[in-house]
Amino acid sequence: MAMDTDDLEPRRPTLAAPPNLEVMSVGDLEHYITQLEAEIARARAMIEAKGGAKTAAESVFRKG
């Protein structure tokens, strides 16, 4: 039986459907923006951390 190589690929997370902004109050919209900005900051910090780990790993394997 042949193996499906798609099963070996890491799955990207699916994002939840965005909320209906038309029904949100101004206060709710401001709170939503604050939450989004916090999540963006968290993602940027993870990118930075992963970049640092990659740099450290490359330095170990770098040829003389």
DOTI-318398 format. One record per residue: residue in one letter; x, y, z of N, C-alpha, C in turn. Coordinates in Angstrom, 2 decimals. Layout:
<sites>
<site><rest>a</rest><n_east>X</n_east><n_north>Y</n_north><n_up>Z</n_up><ca_east>X</ca_east><ca_north>Y</ca_north><ca_up>Z</ca_up><c_east>X</c_east><c_north>Y</c_north><c_up>Z</c_up></site>
...
</sites>
This chain:
<sites>
<site><rest>m</rest><n_east>0.85</n_east><n_north>-1.18</n_north><n_up>0.00</n_up><ca_east>0.00</ca_east><ca_north>0.00</ca_north><ca_up>0.00</ca_up><c_east>0.90</c_east><c_north>1.24</c_north><c_up>0.00</c_up></site>
<site><rest>a</rest><n_east>0.62</n_east><n_north>2.18</n_north><n_up>-0.88</n_up><ca_east>1.43</ca_east><ca_north>3.39</ca_north><ca_up>-1.00</ca_up><c_east>1.12</c_east><c_north>4.35</c_north><c_up>0.14</c_up></site>
<site><rest>m</rest><n_east>2.18</n_east><n_north>5.03</n_north><n_up>0.57</n_up><ca_east>2.02</ca_east><ca_north>6.01</ca_north><ca_up>1.65</ca_up><c_east>1.67</c_east><c_north>7.36</c_north><c_up>1.05</c_up></site>
<site><rest>d</rest><n_east>0.74</n_east><n_north>8.06</n_north><n_up>1.65</n_up><ca_east>0.37</ca_east><ca_north>9.39</ca_north><ca_up>1.20</ca_up><c_east>1.34</c_east><c_north>10.39</c_north><c_up>1.83</c_up></site>
<site><rest>t</rest><n_east>2.16</n_east><n_north>11.04</n_north><n_up>1.01</n_up><ca_east>3.17</ca_east><ca_north>11.97</ca_north><ca_up>1.55</ca_up><c_east>2.55</c_east><c_north>13.21</c_north><c_up>2.16</c_up></site>
<site><rest>d</rest><n_east>1.29</n_east><n_north>13.51</n_north><n_up>1.85</n_up><ca_east>0.64</ca_east><ca_north>14.66</ca_north><ca_up>2.46</ca_up><c_east>0.53</c_east><c_north>14.49</c_north><c_up>3.97</c_up></site>
<site><rest>d</rest><n_east>0.48</n_east><n_north>13.25</n_north><n_up>4.43</n_up><ca_east>0.40</ca_east><ca_north>13.00</ca_north><ca_up>5.87</ca_up><c_east>1.69</c_east><c_north>13.37</c_north><c_up>6.59</c_up></site>
<site><rest>l</rest><n_east>2.79</n_east><n_north>13.48</n_north><n_up>5.86</n_up><ca_east>4.08</ca_east><ca_north>13.81</ca_north><ca_up>6.46</ca_up><c_east>4.30</c_east><c_north>15.31</c_north><c_up>6.59</c_up></site>
<site><rest>e</rest><n_east>3.54</n_east><n_north>16.09</n_north><n_up>5.85</n_up><ca_east>3.68</ca_east><ca_north>17.55</ca_north><ca_up>5.87</ca_up><c_east>3.08</c_east><c_north>18.11</c_north><c_up>7.15</c_up></site>
<site><rest>p</rest><n_east>3.77</n_east><n_north>19.05</n_north><n_up>7.79</n_up><ca_east>3.17</ca_east><ca_north>19.68</ca_north><ca_up>8.98</ca_up><c_east>1.93</c_east><c_north>20.47</c_north><c_up>8.57</c_up></site>
<site><rest>r</rest><n_east>0.93</n_east><n_north>20.39</n_north><n_up>9.38</n_up><ca_east>-0.32</ca_east><ca_north>21.09</ca_north><ca_up>9.07</ca_up><c_east>-0.25</c_east><c_north>22.52</c_north><c_up>9.60</c_up></site>
<site><rest>r</rest><n_east>-0.68</n_east><n_north>23.44</n_north><n_up>8.78</n_up><ca_east>-0.76</ca_east><ca_north>24.83</ca_north><ca_up>9.22</ca_up><c_east>-2.04</c_east><c_north>25.00</c_north><c_up>10.03</c_up></site>
<site><rest>p</rest><n_east>-1.95</n_east><n_north>25.77</n_north><n_up>11.10</n_up><ca_east>-3.17</ca_east><ca_north>25.96</ca_north><ca_up>11.91</ca_up><c_east>-4.22</c_east><c_north>26.74</c_north><c_up>11.12</c_up></site>
<site><rest>t</rest><n_east>-5.45</n_east><n_north>26.37</n_north><n_up>11.31</n_up><ca_east>-6.53</ca_east><ca_north>27.11</ca_north><ca_up>10.66</ca_up><c_east>-7.01</c_east><c_north>28.18</c_north><c_up>11.63</c_up></site>
<site><rest>l</rest><n_east>-7.25</n_east><n_north>29.34</n_north><n_up>11.09</n_up><ca_east>-7.72</ca_east><ca_north>30.46</ca_north><ca_up>11.91</ca_up><c_east>-9.24</c_east><c_north>30.43</c_north><c_up>11.98</c_up></site>
<site><rest>a</rest><n_east>-9.75</n_east><n_north>30.84</n_north><n_up>13.11</n_up><ca_east>-11.20</ca_east><ca_north>30.94</ca_north><ca_up>13.27</ca_up><c_east>-11.72</c_east><c_north>32.05</c_north><c_up>12.36</c_up></site>
<site><rest>a</rest><n_east>-12.96</n_east><n_north>31.93</n_north><n_up>11.99</n_up><ca_east>-13.58</ca_east><ca_north>32.97</ca_north><ca_up>11.17</ca_up><c_east>-13.58</c_east><c_north>34.28</c_north><c_up>11.95</c_up></site>
<site><rest>p</rest><n_east>-13.24</n_east><n_north>35.39</n_north><n_up>11.29</n_up><ca_east>-13.24</ca_east><ca_north>36.67</ca_north><ca_up>12.01</ca_up><c_east>-14.66</c_east><c_north>37.06</c_north><c_up>12.42</c_up></site>
<site><rest>p</rest><n_east>-14.77</n_east><n_north>37.79</n_north><n_up>13.51</n_up><ca_east>-16.10</ca_east><ca_north>38.18</ca_north><ca_up>13.97</ca_up><c_east>-16.74</c_east><c_north>39.21</c_north><c_up>13.03</c_up></site>
<site><rest>n</rest><n_east>-18.04</n_east><n_north>39.30</n_north><n_up>13.09</n_up><ca_east>-18.78</ca_east><ca_north>40.28</ca_north><ca_up>12.31</ca_up><c_east>-18.59</c_east><c_north>41.65</c_north><c_up>12.97</c_up></site>
<site><rest>l</rest><n_east>-17.79</n_east><n_north>42.49</n_north><n_up>12.33</n_up><ca_east>-17.46</ca_east><ca_north>43.80</ca_north><ca_up>12.91</ca_up><c_east>-18.64</c_east><c_north>44.75</c_north><c_up>12.92</c_up></site>
<site><rest>e</rest><n_east>-19.59</n_east><n_north>44.55</n_north><n_up>12.01</n_up><ca_east>-20.72</ca_east><ca_north>45.48</ca_north><ca_up>11.91</ca_up><c_east>-21.60</c_east><c_north>45.47</c_north><c_up>13.15</c_up></site>
<site><rest>v</rest><n_east>-21.63</n_east><n_north>44.38</n_north><n_up>13.87</n_up><ca_east>-22.50</ca_east><ca_north>44.29</ca_north><ca_up>15.04</ca_up><c_east>-21.78</c_east><c_north>44.68</c_north><c_up>16.32</c_up></site>
<site><rest>m</rest><n_east>-20.48</n_east><n_north>45.00</n_north><n_up>16.23</n_up><ca_east>-19.69</ca_east><ca_north>45.32</ca_north><ca_up>17.42</ca_up><c_east>-19.76</c_east><c_north>46.81</c_north><c_up>17.71</c_up></site>
<site><rest>s</rest><n_east>-19.79</n_east><n_north>47.15</n_north><n_up>19.00</n_up><ca_east>-19.77</ca_east><ca_north>48.56</ca_north><ca_up>19.41</ca_up><c_east>-18.36</c_east><c_north>49.10</c_north><c_up>19.24</c_up></site>
<site><rest>v</rest><n_east>-18.22</n_east><n_north>50.40</n_north><n_up>19.35</n_up><ca_east>-16.90</ca_east><ca_north>51.03</ca_north><ca_up>19.25</ca_up><c_east>-15.99</c_east><c_north>50.49</c_north><c_up>20.35</c_up></site>
<site><rest>g</rest><n_east>-16.49</n_east><n_north>50.35</n_north><n_up>21.55</n_up><ca_east>-15.69</ca_east><ca_north>49.80</ca_north><ca_up>22.64</ca_up><c_east>-15.25</c_east><c_north>48.37</c_north><c_up>22.36</c_up></site>
<site><rest>d</rest><n_east>-16.18</n_east><n_north>47.58</n_north><n_up>21.82</n_up><ca_east>-15.84</ca_east><ca_north>46.19</ca_north><ca_up>21.48</ca_up><c_east>-14.78</c_east><c_north>46.15</c_north><c_up>20.37</c_up></site>
<site><rest>l</rest><n_east>-14.90</n_east><n_north>47.04</n_north><n_up>19.41</n_up><ca_east>-13.93</ca_east><ca_north>47.11</ca_north><ca_up>18.32</ca_up><c_east>-12.55</c_east><c_north>47.49</c_north><c_up>18.85</c_up></site>
<site><rest>e</rest><n_east>-12.50</n_east><n_north>48.45</n_north><n_up>19.77</n_up><ca_east>-11.23</ca_east><ca_north>48.85</ca_north><ca_up>20.36</ca_up><c_east>-10.61</c_east><c_north>47.70</c_north><c_up>21.15</c_up></site>
<site><rest>h</rest><n_east>-11.44</n_east><n_north>46.96</n_north><n_up>21.88</n_up><ca_east>-10.94</ca_east><ca_north>45.80</ca_north><ca_up>22.63</ca_up><c_east>-10.44</c_east><c_north>44.72</c_north><c_up>21.67</c_up></site>
<site><rest>y</rest><n_east>-11.15</n_east><n_north>44.51</n_north><n_up>20.59</n_up><ca_east>-10.75</ca_east><ca_north>43.53</ca_north><ca_up>19.58</ca_up><c_east>-9.40</c_east><c_north>43.91</c_north><c_up>18.97</c_up></site>
<site><rest>i</rest><n_east>-9.22</n_east><n_north>45.18</n_north><n_up>18.67</n_up><ca_east>-7.93</ca_east><ca_north>45.66</ca_north><ca_up>18.13</ca_up><c_east>-6.81</c_east><c_north>45.41</c_north><c_up>19.14</c_up></site>
<site><rest>t</rest><n_east>-7.07</n_east><n_north>45.69</n_north><n_up>20.41</n_up><ca_east>-6.07</ca_east><ca_north>45.46</ca_north><ca_up>21.46</ca_up><c_east>-5.67</c_east><c_north>43.98</c_north><c_up>21.50</c_up></site>
<site><rest>q</rest><n_east>-6.66</n_east><n_north>43.09</n_north><n_up>21.41</n_up><ca_east>-6.38</ca_east><ca_north>41.65</ca_north><ca_up>21.40</ca_up><c_east>-5.54</c_east><c_north>41.26</c_north><c_up>20.18</c_up></site>
<site><rest>l</rest><n_east>-5.89</n_east><n_north>41.81</n_north><n_up>19.03</n_up><ca_east>-5.15</ca_east><ca_north>41.50</ca_north><ca_up>17.80</ca_up><c_east>-3.70</c_east><c_north>41.99</c_north><c_up>17.90</c_up></site>
<site><rest>e</rest><n_east>-3.52</n_east><n_north>43.20</n_north><n_up>18.42</n_up><ca_east>-2.16</ca_east><ca_north>43.74</ca_north><ca_up>18.56</ca_up><c_east>-1.33</c_east><c_north>42.90</c_north><c_up>19.52</c_up></site>
<site><rest>a</rest><n_east>-1.95</n_east><n_north>42.40</n_north><n_up>20.58</n_up><ca_east>-1.23</ca_east><ca_north>41.54</ca_north><ca_up>21.53</ca_up><c_east>-0.83</c_east><c_north>40.23</c_north><c_up>20.84</c_up></site>
<site><rest>e</rest><n_east>-1.71</n_east><n_north>39.68</n_north><n_up>20.03</n_up><ca_east>-1.41</ca_east><ca_north>38.43</ca_north><ca_up>19.34</ca_up><c_east>-0.30</c_east><c_north>38.64</c_north><c_up>18.30</c_up></site>
<site><rest>i</rest><n_east>-0.33</n_east><n_north>39.79</n_north><n_up>17.62</n_up><ca_east>0.73</ca_east><ca_north>40.11</ca_north><ca_up>16.66</ca_up><c_east>2.07</c_east><c_north>40.22</c_north><c_up>17.38</c_up></site>
<site><rest>a</rest><n_east>2.09</n_east><n_north>40.88</n_north><n_up>18.53</n_up><ca_east>3.33</ca_east><ca_north>41.02</ca_north><ca_up>19.31</ca_up><c_east>3.84</c_east><c_north>39.65</c_north><c_up>19.73</c_up></site>
<site><rest>r</rest><n_east>2.94</n_east><n_north>38.76</n_north><n_up>20.13</n_up><ca_east>3.32</ca_east><ca_north>37.41</ca_north><ca_up>20.53</ca_up><c_east>3.93</c_east><c_north>36.65</c_north><c_up>19.35</c_up></site>
<site><rest>a</rest><n_east>3.32</n_east><n_north>36.79</n_north><n_up>18.17</n_up><ca_east>3.84</ca_east><ca_north>36.11</ca_north><ca_up>16.98</ca_up><c_east>5.20</c_east><c_north>36.68</c_north><c_up>16.59</c_up></site>
<site><rest>r</rest><n_east>5.37</n_east><n_north>37.99</n_north><n_up>16.67</n_up><ca_east>6.66</ca_east><ca_north>38.61</ca_north><ca_up>16.35</ca_up><c_east>7.76</c_east><c_north>38.15</c_north><c_up>17.31</c_up></site>
<site><rest>a</rest><n_east>7.41</n_east><n_north>38.02</n_north><n_up>18.59</n_up><ca_east>8.38</ca_east><ca_north>37.54</ca_north><ca_up>19.58</ca_up><c_east>8.79</c_east><c_north>36.10</c_north><c_up>19.27</c_up></site>
<site><rest>m</rest><n_east>7.85</n_east><n_north>35.28</n_north><n_up>18.82</n_up><ca_east>8.18</ca_east><ca_north>33.90</ca_north><ca_up>18.48</ca_up><c_east>9.07</c_east><c_north>33.85</c_north><c_up>17.24</c_up></site>
<site><rest>i</rest><n_east>8.79</n_east><n_north>34.70</n_north><n_up>16.27</n_up><ca_east>9.64</ca_east><ca_north>34.78</ca_north><ca_up>15.08</ca_up><c_east>11.05</c_east><c_north>35.16</c_north><c_up>15.49</c_up></site>
<site><rest>e</rest><n_east>11.19</n_east><n_north>36.13</n_north><n_up>16.37</n_up><ca_east>12.50</ca_east><ca_north>36.58</ca_north><ca_up>16.85</ca_up><c_east>13.22</c_east><c_north>35.44</c_north><c_up>17.57</c_up></site>
<site><rest>a</rest><n_east>12.49</n_east><n_north>34.73</n_north><n_up>18.43</n_up><ca_east>13.09</ca_east><ca_north>33.63</ca_north><ca_up>19.18</ca_up><c_east>13.54</c_east><c_north>32.51</c_north><c_up>18.24</c_up></site>
<site><rest>k</rest><n_east>12.73</n_east><n_north>32.20</n_north><n_up>17.26</n_up><ca_east>13.10</ca_east><ca_north>31.15</ca_north><ca_up>16.31</ca_up><c_east>14.26</c_east><c_north>31.58</c_north><c_up>15.44</c_up></site>
<site><rest>g</rest><n_east>14.34</n_east><n_north>32.85</n_north><n_up>15.10</n_up><ca_east>15.46</ca_east><ca_north>33.36</ca_north><ca_up>14.34</ca_up><c_east>16.76</c_east><c_north>33.25</c_north><c_up>15.12</c_up></site>
<site><rest>g</rest><n_east>16.70</n_east><n_north>33.53</n_north><n_up>16.42</n_up><ca_east>17.88</ca_east><ca_north>33.41</ca_north><ca_up>17.28</ca_up><c_east>18.34</c_east><c_north>31.98</c_north><c_up>17.39</c_up></site>
<site><rest>a</rest><n_east>17.39</n_east><n_north>31.06</n_north><n_up>17.49</n_up><ca_east>17.75</ca_east><ca_north>29.64</ca_north><ca_up>17.58</ca_up><c_east>18.37</c_east><c_north>29.17</c_north><c_up>16.28</c_up></site>
<site><rest>k</rest><n_east>17.86</n_east><n_north>29.65</n_north><n_up>15.17</n_up><ca_east>18.41</ca_east><ca_north>29.27</ca_north><ca_up>13.86</ca_up><c_east>19.84</c_east><c_north>29.78</c_north><c_up>13.72</c_up></site>
<site><rest>t</rest><n_east>20.06</n_east><n_north>31.03</n_north><n_up>14.13</n_up><ca_east>21.39</ca_east><ca_north>31.61</ca_north><ca_up>14.07</ca_up><c_east>22.37</c_east><c_north>30.82</c_north><c_up>14.92</c_up></site>
<site><rest>a</rest><n_east>21.94</n_east><n_north>30.44</n_north><n_up>16.12</n_up><ca_east>22.81</ca_east><ca_north>29.66</ca_north><ca_up>17.01</ca_up><c_east>23.12</c_east><c_north>28.31</c_north><c_up>16.40</c_up></site>
<site><rest>a</rest><n_east>22.14</n_east><n_north>27.67</n_north><n_up>15.81</n_up><ca_east>22.36</ca_east><ca_north>26.36</ca_north><ca_up>15.19</ca_up><c_east>23.30</c_east><c_north>26.48</c_north><c_up>14.00</c_up></site>
<site><rest>e</rest><n_east>23.11</n_east><n_north>27.52</n_north><n_up>13.21</n_up><ca_east>23.99</ca_east><ca_north>27.72</ca_north><ca_up>12.04</ca_up><c_east>25.43</c_east><c_north>27.95</c_north><c_up>12.47</c_up></site>
<site><rest>s</rest><n_east>25.63</n_east><n_north>28.64</n_north><n_up>13.59</n_up><ca_east>26.99</ca_east><ca_north>28.91</ca_north><ca_up>14.05</ca_up><c_east>27.70</c_east><c_north>27.62</c_north><c_up>14.47</c_up></site>
<site><rest>v</rest><n_east>26.95</n_east><n_north>26.65</n_north><n_up>14.97</n_up><ca_east>27.53</ca_east><ca_north>25.38</ca_north><ca_up>15.37</ca_up><c_east>28.02</c_east><c_north>24.60</c_north><c_up>14.15</c_up></site>
<site><rest>f</rest><n_east>27.26</n_east><n_north>24.67</n_north><n_up>13.07</n_up><ca_east>27.56</ca_east><ca_north>23.87</ca_north><ca_up>11.89</ca_up><c_east>28.31</c_east><c_north>24.64</c_north><c_up>10.81</c_up></site>
<site><rest>r</rest><n_east>28.62</n_east><n_north>25.90</n_north><n_up>11.09</n_up><ca_east>29.32</ca_east><ca_north>26.72</ca_north><ca_up>10.11</ca_up><c_east>30.74</c_east><c_north>26.19</c_north><c_up>9.89</c_up></site>
<site><rest>k</rest><n_east>31.15</n_east><n_north>26.11</n_north><n_up>8.65</n_up><ca_east>32.48</ca_east><ca_north>25.63</ca_north><ca_up>8.33</ca_up><c_east>33.48</c_east><c_north>26.77</c_north><c_up>8.52</c_up></site>
<site><rest>g</rest><n_east>34.62</n_east><n_north>26.43</n_north><n_up>9.10</n_up><ca_east>35.71</ca_east><ca_north>27.28</ca_north><ca_up>9.46</ca_up><c_east>36.03</c_east><c_north>28.42</c_north><c_up>8.68</c_up></site>
</sites>
